[in-house]
Amino acid sequence: MIRTVSAGLLGLLLLIIESMIVMKIKGYHTIEYSGIADFITIWAMNFFLVFSIMTQLLKWYETKLNYKKRREGNI
């Protein structure tokens, strides 16, 4: 649950950062999306990107903890 909400918020933050970068590079003052559907599509892509990265980091961290516990148990 927390990972989903965090990914949603970070996806929105990533969308804002991407928009700022495009505005800076192209010299625009605003970015106009064709409609709410385009905005949500880009947000969804960012959401799934952030969600997959967070999932992979969580799996890596769990594996690291399990390895450390097994190693300490063998000593």
N, C-alpha and C positions, 0 to 999 in steps of 0.2 A: 504494500500500500504506500509506504513512505517513498519507495523507489519510484513508483509510478508518478506520484505528485512531484517529487524532485525532478524527474525527467521532464515532466510537463513544464515546470517553471524554468528549468535550464534550457529546454528547447525554445521557449519564448525569448529568453535572454540571448541565446545564440542567434535567433532570428533578428533581434534588434542590433546585435553586433555586426552581423552580416550586412544588414541594411546600411549601417553607418559606414562600413568599409566601402560599399558600392557608391554611396553618396560622396565620400571623400575622393575616391579614385576618379569618378566620372564628373565631379564638380556639380552634382545635383543638390538642390535644396530640400527636395522631398522625393519620396518614392511612392508611386501610386500603383497599388495592386488592382488588377482588373475587377476583382470582387472578393467577397469573403471566402469563396471557395479556393481561390489561389492562395490567400493568406493561410487558410487552414491546411492546405496541402503542404506548403512549405513548413509550417509548424509541425505537422505530422512527421515529415521526413526528419526534421531535427529531433523530435521526440524519440523516434526509433533509433536514431544514431546515438543519442545520449543514453537511452535505456540499454542498448546493447553494450555500450562501453561500461556503464555502471554494473551490469550483470557480469561481464567478464572480469572486472576488478573485484567484485564480490567473490566470485569463484576462485580467483587467484589468492585472495586473502584467506579464504577458508582452507584452501589447500596448504597454504603456508603455515597456518595455525595447526592443522592436523599433522603436518610433517614435524613441526617443532615439538608437539606433544609426544609423538611416537619416538622422536630422538631423545627427549628427556626421560622417557620411560625406559629406554634401553640402557641408560647409563647407570 
